[in-house]
Amino acid sequence: MKNLSCLALPGCVVAAAASTIAGWAAPTAAQSSTTRQTTNAPSAFLVAPSEGRAIGLETRWLAHSSPSPGARATEVFACDGDSVFVADSTCHITRIVADSGTAVWSTACGRMTDRVLDIDRATFMARLPDGRNGELAPPAQLDEVLVTLDAGIVSFDAHTGHLAQTQRLERIPSTRSLHHDKYLIFGARGGQLVWQQFAVGCMWKCNELGGSILAAPIRMGDSIAAASSAGEILAVDPDTTRQVWRRRVAGGVTGRLATGDDALFAASADQSIHAFEASTGKTRWRHLAATPLACDLFCDGSRVYAQIPGSGLTALATHTETLLETRVLWTAPVAGNAIARAGNRVLVWDAASHTLTAVDAESGHVEGRAVIPNAVDLEVADAVNCRLYLLGADGTLQLLQAADKQAVAAE
């Protein structure tokens, strides 16, 4: 097991002992012990096969993440195409193979009071002490799971679950991370967009937006975009942190941004949904609503979907003829936010009522609903072809995917 507080030297990473980060204690050896296990048979489907078919979904597998004694499962994180991770209420995480639902290992990643904000997977080259007078071993490729907590990042060997390193964060995260090259990029409570160099274990740079950043940054072609509660919208080069463009709207942006059709979409407290050209930030159109907006947006390429109070789920065309004209394609009396596309259907998740609704993308007609009372979290791994994970409080994990395997056609 290695425990790193890393310093940067040309062509290498030097490790120094570090077992704590400010205000946070790393897992003890007993806490971070891992177990290799096979999947326990879950008691029941979260979504029955017949209900899944009614909304255009089929079950790929059903698994159980085995929360630690006295704990309940709380969140699920789709880390990459290989693994999915489940966090429980005592800050334990379990790695599960995405193709089969088999649990590989489970380990504590912090104290019971710590909160898991995100889980990422990274492969990188590093040189580690070999135990002889502080000498460094030859460069080796490391494959690690990076768990972001409120005060720091804890890394584990992806194959064994053994504790690898801990690192303190200079800014307190307020969003999930975007993994780019050797950085984790996340929004901070103070309104900064932060680049954390996870191999070295320090903050590289940050961009100031003001207010606070509540929605995770997203990819937008070769750039990434983020928005803040102060109404700042920023597009930056992820390799250099150089600003590509910056815009300010009259109200805060707190909901999830969306990209598609070479545009960025943001719902604002100024009662508007804004569409900006992805490359320049030039306003494409602005849709005015009757009330301030804080909804998450979803774009499937030709339409952007928003939950507008008083109107319901609304589909807007991504392209219009003029800045003053927006095309409302349809509205539907459906609660919740659009999250994915399954064939010709858009899936809408309402966390308050635990309801997953399938809506026809062309007409807005409701084609089916599934009420999932035991679900505590839902994670979308592929929004275009609809691959999503449902998590129950007892650790039941169900992988659902579109019954229609064809991707959404370009429209």
Backbone torsions as a table, in degrees:
resi	resn	phi	psi	omega
1	MET	NA	138.8	177.5
2	LYS	-116.7	147.6	-179.6
3	ASN	-131.7	109.8	-165.4
4	LEU	-116.1	137.7	159.3
5	SER	-122.3	100.6	-159.2
6	CYS	-92.1	142.0	175.4
7	LEU	-115.0	141.8	-176.8
8	ALA	-87.5	127.6	169.2
9	LEU	-129.1	157.0	-177.6
10	PRO	-54.9	120.7	174.3
11	GLY	73.7	11.1	-177.8
12	CYS	-154.6	170.9	172.7
13	VAL	-125.1	124.3	179.8
14	VAL	-101.9	132.9	-175.6
15	ALA	-102.7	137.4	171.9
16	ALA	-128.6	148.2	-175.3
17	ALA	-62.0	137.4	176.0
18	ALA	-157.3	120.3	-178.3
19	SER	-113.7	-9.0	178.8
20	THR	-137.8	157.3	168.4
21	ILE	-123.8	154.4	-168.6
22	ALA	-49.2	121.4	177.0
23	GLY	74.9	8.4	-176.2
24	TRP	-144.5	136.0	-179.4
25	ALA	-104.0	133.1	177.1
26	ALA	-68.6	155.0	178.0
27	PRO	-58.2	140.7	175.4
28	THR	-74.4	171.0	-179.7
29	ALA	-59.7	-37.9	179.9
30	ALA	-69.0	-40.2	-178.5
31	GLN	-66.3	-36.2	-173.6
32	SER	-91.9	11.6	176.5
33	SER	-63.9	145.1	-175.0
34	THR	-117.2	159.7	177.2
35	THR	-133.3	138.8	174.3
36	ARG	-98.7	128.8	-170.9
37	GLN	-144.8	166.3	171.4
38	THR	-104.3	162.5	-175.9
39	THR	-68.4	132.3	171.8
40	ASN	-81.0	145.5	-179.7
41	ALA	-71.3	120.8	178.0
42	PRO	-70.1	159.7	-173.8
43	SER	-75.1	-35.7	-174.9
44	ALA	-160.6	159.4	174.2
45	PHE	-68.4	143.3	169.3
46	LEU	-75.2	-40.4	172.7
47	VAL	-120.5	116.2	-179.9
48	ALA	-63.2	149.3	-179.5
49	PRO	-52.7	-40.1	-179.5
50	SER	-66.1	-38.8	177.4
51	GLU	-66.7	-38.9	178.6
52	GLY	-62.2	-44.0	179.6
53	ARG	-62.2	-32.7	-179.1
54	ALA	-65.8	-23.9	178.9
55	ILE	-112.2	15.4	173.9
56	GLY	82.0	24.0	-177.7
57	LEU	-123.0	152.2	173.0
58	GLU	-130.6	150.1	-179.1
59	THR	-82.6	125.8	176.7
60	ARG	-84.1	-45.8	174.0
61	TRP	-160.0	164.6	178.2
62	LEU	-128.1	129.6	-175.2
63	ALA	-138.5	176.3	178.0
64	HIS	-135.5	129.6	-174.8
65	SER	-91.1	-4.4	176.5
66	SER	51.3	72.7	175.7
67	PRO	-56.9	155.2	179.5
68	SER	-63.6	157.8	-175.9
69	PRO	-52.0	130.3	179.1
70	GLY	79.1	0.9	-177.6
71	ALA	-102.5	168.7	174.3
72	ARG	-130.3	147.2	176.7
73	ALA	-67.7	140.7	-176.1
74	THR	-122.4	-42.5	-175.2
75	GLU	-143.8	155.1	176.4
76	VAL	-126.0	138.6	-178.1
77	PHE	-127.1	119.4	174.5
78	ALA	-86.2	105.4	-170.1
79	CYS	-82.5	-47.7	177.9
80	ASP	-157.0	-171.0	-178.7
81	GLY	-69.4	-12.4	-175.2
82	ASP	-96.8	-31.7	-169.4
83	SER	-139.0	152.7	170.2
84	VAL	-129.6	144.6	-175.3
85	PHE	-123.0	140.7	177.8
86	VAL	-118.1	130.3	176.1
87	ALA	-105.4	143.9	177.1
88	ASP	-114.4	178.9	-172.5
89	SER	-72.1	-8.7	176.7
90	THR	-106.2	18.7	176.4
91	CYS	65.1	37.1	167.9
92	HIS	-100.2	148.1	174.3
93	ILE	-124.4	150.1	177.7
94	THR	-125.4	130.1	175.2
95	ARG	-91.8	130.9	-178.6
96	ILE	-126.8	135.6	178.8
97	VAL	-70.0	125.4	-172.9
98	ALA	-67.8	-29.9	-177.0
99	ASP	-77.8	-27.8	-172.7
100	SER	-122.4	-19.2	-175.3
101	GLY	83.1	11.0	-179.3
102	THR	-81.4	128.7	176.5
103	ALA	-77.2	131.4	-175.8
104	VAL	-99.9	-50.0	177.4
105	TRP	-155.4	162.2	178.2
106	SER	-139.1	138.9	-176.3
107	THR	-154.7	155.8	173.4
108	ALA	-78.9	138.4	179.7
109	CYS	-116.1	3.9	178.6
110	GLY	175.7	-164.0	177.1
111	ARG	-79.0	164.6	-179.8
112	MET	-62.5	-25.1	-178.8
113	THR	-87.4	-7.8	179.4
114	ASP	-74.9	153.5	-179.3
115	ARG	-116.5	129.4	177.1
116	VAL	-83.2	117.6	-178.9
117	LEU	-93.2	-33.0	179.9
118	ASP	-165.1	159.9	175.2
119	ILE	-134.4	127.8	-179.5
120	ASP	-127.7	166.7	179.5
121	ARG	-126.5	133.6	-177.3
122	ALA	-142.1	141.7	173.0
123	THR	-118.7	127.9	-176.9
124	PHE	-155.1	163.3	-179.8
125	MET	-93.9	139.4	179.0
126	ALA	-153.8	158.7	174.1
127	ARG	-115.3	131.2	-173.7
128	LEU	-119.9	153.5	176.1
129	PRO	-60.8	139.2	178.7
130	ASP	-101.4	8.1	174.6
131	GLY	88.4	2.9	-179.0
132	ARG	-114.5	97.4	176.0
133	ASN	56.0	34.0	177.4
134	GLY	72.9	12.0	179.1
135	GLU	-69.3	157.1	-178.5
136	LEU	-101.4	139.7	175.3
137	ALA	-75.0	163.9	175.3
138	PRO	-58.7	155.6	179.4
139	PRO	-55.6	138.5	-180.0
140	ALA	-133.2	151.4	177.2
141	GLN	-88.5	123.7	-179.9
142	LEU	-104.4	141.9	176.7
143	ASP	-122.9	107.7	-171.3
144	GLU	-127.8	151.9	172.1
145	VAL	-99.8	124.1	-175.8
146	LEU	-106.1	115.0	-178.7
147	VAL	-104.7	115.9	179.6
148	THR	-90.7	121.9	175.6
149	LEU	-109.6	-177.7	-178.3
150	ASP	-61.7	-38.6	-172.4
151	ALA	-109.9	-11.3	-175.9
152	GLY	-168.2	180.0	177.0
153	ILE	-118.7	130.0	177.6
154	VAL	-113.2	131.7	-177.3
155	SER	-114.0	144.1	179.6
156	PHE	-131.0	148.8	172.7
157	ASP	-61.3	126.1	-174.3
158	ALA	-65.0	-25.7	-175.0
159	HIS	-90.4	-34.0	-175.2
160	THR	-110.5	-21.3	-175.2
161	GLY	81.8	6.1	179.8
162	HIS	-72.2	142.1	179.2
163	LEU	-60.4	129.6	-177.8
164	ALA	-107.5	-51.1	179.9
165	GLN	-159.8	161.5	172.5
166	THR	-127.2	147.1	178.1
167	GLN	-145.7	139.0	179.7
168	ARG	-81.4	145.1	176.4
169	LEU	-102.1	132.1	179.2
170	GLU	-78.7	-23.0	176.8
171	ARG	-121.9	141.3	-178.4
172	ILE	-81.7	120.2	-177.8
173	PRO	-66.4	146.4	175.0
174	SER	-125.5	-1.2	-179.5
175	THR	-138.0	172.1	168.9
176	ARG	-71.1	164.6	-175.2
177	SER	-97.2	157.7	170.3
178	LEU	-115.4	120.0	-177.8
179	HIS	-85.5	120.9	177.5
180	HIS	-137.4	115.3	178.5
181	ASP	55.0	-119.3	-178.5
182	LYS	-99.4	18.8	-176.0
183	TYR	-124.1	149.5	161.7
184	LEU	-106.0	124.2	-177.5
185	ILE	-110.1	122.2	-177.2
186	PHE	-143.8	160.2	173.8
187	GLY	-85.3	145.0	-179.4
188	ALA	-113.4	158.7	-177.6
189	ARG	-60.3	-30.6	-178.9
190	GLY	-80.9	2.7	177.8
191	GLY	93.4	14.3	178.1
192	GLN	-97.7	146.0	169.8
193	LEU	-98.6	114.0	-165.7
194	VAL	-107.2	136.8	170.4
195	TRP	-104.5	109.4	178.0
196	GLN	-100.2	118.4	178.1
197	GLN	-81.5	98.0	-168.6
198	PHE	-74.3	-26.4	179.3
199	ALA	-71.1	-37.6	178.2
200	VAL	-84.6	-34.0	177.9
201	GLY	91.0	36.6	179.0
202	CYS	-149.7	162.9	175.8
203	MET	-75.6	131.9	178.4
204	TRP	-88.0	-62.4	-179.8
205	LYS	-147.3	168.4	172.1
206	CYS	-149.6	154.3	175.5
207	ASN	-112.8	138.2	-177.0
208	GLU	-92.9	128.1	175.5
209	LEU	-112.4	-23.8	-175.5
210	GLY	85.9	159.9	-176.1
211	GLY	65.1	-136.2	174.5
212	SER	-138.8	155.3	-179.4
213	ILE	-106.2	117.1	-175.0
214	LEU	-109.6	-20.3	178.3
215	ALA	-106.8	138.5	-176.4
216	ALA	-63.1	145.8	173.8
217	PRO	-62.9	152.3	-177.8
218	ILE	-130.5	156.7	175.9
219	ARG	-78.1	143.6	-179.9
220	MET	-143.2	82.7	-173.7
221	GLY	67.1	-125.1	178.3
222	ASP	-87.0	-0.8	-178.9
223	SER	-112.6	173.8	167.3
224	ILE	-125.0	153.7	-176.7
225	ALA	-128.9	148.3	177.1
226	ALA	-148.4	159.0	-179.8
227	ALA	-140.8	159.9	-175.1
228	SER	-130.4	169.0	178.4
229	SER	-70.4	-9.2	175.5
230	ALA	-89.0	-1.3	179.1
231	GLY	88.8	9.7	177.0
232	GLU	-82.9	134.4	174.6
233	ILE	-124.4	124.7	-170.7
234	LEU	-128.5	135.5	171.1
235	ALA	-116.5	130.3	-175.8
236	VAL	-135.1	158.8	172.6
237	ASP	-80.4	119.2	-175.5
238	PRO	-69.3	-20.2	-179.7
239	ASP	-79.3	-32.9	-173.7
240	THR	-118.2	-11.9	-171.7
241	THR	68.0	9.0	179.7
242	ARG	-68.1	136.4	179.3
243	GLN	-70.3	129.5	174.5
244	VAL	-90.7	-47.8	170.8
245	TRP	-160.4	160.4	-179.8
246	ARG	-141.4	136.1	176.2
247	ARG	-132.7	154.3	174.0
248	ARG	-124.6	132.0	174.6
249	VAL	-109.3	169.5	-170.2
250	ALA	-77.7	-9.3	179.7
251	GLY	-137.9	162.0	-179.1
252	GLY	-67.1	149.8	176.4
253	VAL	-114.1	113.3	-177.0
254	THR	-120.1	-15.2	179.5
255	GLY	-87.7	170.6	-178.7
256	ARG	-65.9	132.8	173.5
257	LEU	-74.6	165.2	176.2
258	ALA	-138.8	149.1	176.3
259	THR	-128.6	153.0	178.5
260	GLY	162.7	150.2	179.3
261	ASP	56.5	39.5	178.7
262	ASP	58.3	38.5	179.9
263	ALA	-143.9	159.7	173.4
264	LEU	-116.0	135.8	-177.6
265	PHE	-120.6	137.1	-178.9
266	ALA	-140.8	135.5	175.3
267	ALA	-98.6	131.3	-171.1
268	SER	-125.0	157.7	175.3
269	ALA	-70.1	-4.0	174.9
270	ASP	-84.0	17.8	177.1
271	GLN	71.8	24.9	-174.1
272	SER	-133.9	150.6	163.5
273	ILE	-103.8	122.5	-177.0
274	HIS	-103.8	139.1	173.3
275	ALA	-118.4	124.9	-179.4
276	PHE	-119.4	143.2	173.1
277	GLU	-63.7	130.9	-173.1
278	ALA	-63.7	-35.0	-174.5
279	SER	-83.0	-29.3	-173.0
280	THR	-119.8	-20.0	-174.6
281	GLY	81.8	3.0	178.5
282	LYS	-65.7	138.7	-179.8
283	THR	-65.7	125.6	175.5
284	ARG	-89.4	-47.7	174.4
285	TRP	-162.7	168.6	177.7
286	ARG	-140.4	125.3	179.4
287	HIS	-105.2	121.5	-177.7
288	LEU	-92.4	128.9	177.5
289	ALA	-107.0	176.0	-177.0
290	ALA	-86.0	-16.7	-176.7
291	THR	-136.7	161.9	174.1
292	PRO	-59.7	147.4	-175.2
293	LEU	-116.3	140.0	175.8
294	ALA	-140.8	25.2	-172.9
295	CYS	-84.2	157.8	170.4
296	ASP	-79.5	143.0	179.6
297	LEU	-109.2	155.8	175.4
298	PHE	-142.3	134.8	179.3
299	CYS	-123.5	132.2	179.1
300	ASP	-105.6	10.1	178.6
301	GLY	119.8	-55.1	-179.1
302	SER	-109.2	-11.6	-179.4
303	ARG	-135.1	146.4	171.7
304	VAL	-117.0	135.2	-173.4
305	TYR	-111.3	136.9	-179.0
306	ALA	-141.9	145.7	174.1
307	GLN	-93.8	105.6	-175.6
308	ILE	-106.8	119.4	179.6
309	PRO	-55.4	132.2	-179.8
310	GLY	89.7	-17.8	179.8
311	SER	-115.7	-31.6	-176.5
312	GLY	93.4	-161.9	179.0
313	LEU	-67.5	126.6	-173.9
314	THR	-123.7	132.7	176.4
315	ALA	-106.9	123.8	179.6
316	LEU	-114.7	141.8	175.3
317	ALA	-69.7	139.5	-178.3
318	THR	-73.8	-21.3	179.0
319	HIS	-117.7	140.7	176.2
320	THR	-134.8	169.4	-178.5
321	GLU	-80.5	-36.7	-177.4
322	THR	-134.4	166.5	178.9
323	LEU	-67.2	-29.9	-174.7
324	LEU	-88.3	-7.2	-175.7
325	GLU	-114.0	127.7	171.9
326	THR	-119.1	150.1	-178.5
327	ARG	-107.0	107.9	173.6
328	VAL	-84.7	112.6	-176.0
329	LEU	-79.6	-38.9	175.6
330	TRP	-169.0	163.0	170.3
331	THR	-129.0	150.4	-178.8
332	ALA	-137.1	141.0	179.9
333	PRO	-77.3	66.3	-176.0
334	VAL	-125.7	131.1	177.2
335	ALA	-86.7	152.7	175.6
336	GLY	104.7	-177.2	-177.4
337	ASN	-112.2	140.3	173.8
338	ALA	-65.5	136.6	-174.7
339	ILE	-127.0	-23.6	-174.0
340	ALA	-163.7	165.5	176.5
341	ARG	-114.6	126.6	177.7
342	ALA	-120.9	97.0	-175.7
343	GLY	63.4	-123.9	178.6
344	ASN	-93.1	12.6	-178.5
345	ARG	-113.3	148.8	171.3
346	VAL	-105.6	131.9	179.1
347	LEU	-95.6	134.9	-176.4
348	VAL	-122.9	125.5	-178.4
349	TRP	-110.1	124.7	175.4
350	ASP	-111.1	103.3	-175.8
351	ALA	-65.5	-31.4	-177.5
352	ALA	-64.9	-40.4	-178.7
353	SER	-104.2	2.3	-179.9
354	HIS	55.7	44.1	-175.8
355	THR	-118.2	132.1	175.3
356	LEU	-110.4	120.6	-174.5
357	THR	-117.9	137.7	175.4
358	ALA	-102.8	126.4	-177.7
359	VAL	-123.7	135.5	177.0
360	ASP	-64.0	126.4	-174.4
361	ALA	-68.1	-26.7	-177.7
362	GLU	-82.8	-39.3	-171.1
363	SER	-113.1	-19.8	-175.3
364	GLY	84.2	5.7	179.1
365	HIS	-70.3	132.3	178.7
366	VAL	-76.0	121.1	-175.7
367	GLU	-102.8	-13.6	178.6
368	GLY	173.6	159.2	179.1
369	ARG	-138.8	149.4	173.1
370	ALA	-133.5	118.4	176.1
371	VAL	-90.8	127.4	-173.1
372	ILE	-123.8	78.0	-172.4
373	PRO	-63.6	-26.0	-176.7
374	ASN	-90.5	0.3	-178.6
375	ALA	-77.5	133.6	176.0
376	VAL	-110.6	-17.1	178.5
377	ASP	-158.6	154.2	177.2
378	LEU	-137.3	131.5	-179.8
379	GLU	-126.6	127.5	178.9
380	VAL	-94.6	119.4	178.8
381	ALA	-93.7	-27.6	178.7
382	ASP	-145.0	105.5	-175.4
383	ALA	-78.6	-21.4	-176.9
384	VAL	-81.8	-46.8	-179.2
385	ASN	-103.4	10.2	173.4
386	CYS	57.2	81.7	170.0
387	ARG	-123.5	114.3	-175.1
388	LEU	-139.4	152.7	179.9
389	TYR	-111.6	133.3	174.0
390	LEU	-110.7	135.1	-177.9
391	LEU	-120.7	132.7	174.3
392	GLY	-100.5	159.4	-176.8
393	ALA	-62.1	-27.0	-179.8
394	ASP	-84.2	3.7	179.8
395	GLY	97.5	-1.9	176.7
396	THR	-63.3	130.7	-179.1
397	LEU	-126.4	125.6	-177.5
398	GLN	-122.8	125.9	175.9
399	LEU	-96.6	121.9	178.9
400	LEU	-115.8	144.0	176.2
401	GLN	-142.4	163.2	-177.2
402	ALA	-62.8	132.6	175.7
403	ALA	-67.0	-32.1	174.1
404	ASP	-88.5	107.1	-173.5
405	LYS	-74.0	-11.5	-177.5
406	GLN	-70.3	137.2	176.1
407	ALA	-69.6	161.9	178.6
408	VAL	-65.4	128.2	-179.0
409	ALA	-70.3	148.3	176.3
410	ALA	-64.1	132.9	-174.8
411	GLU	-119.2	NA	NA
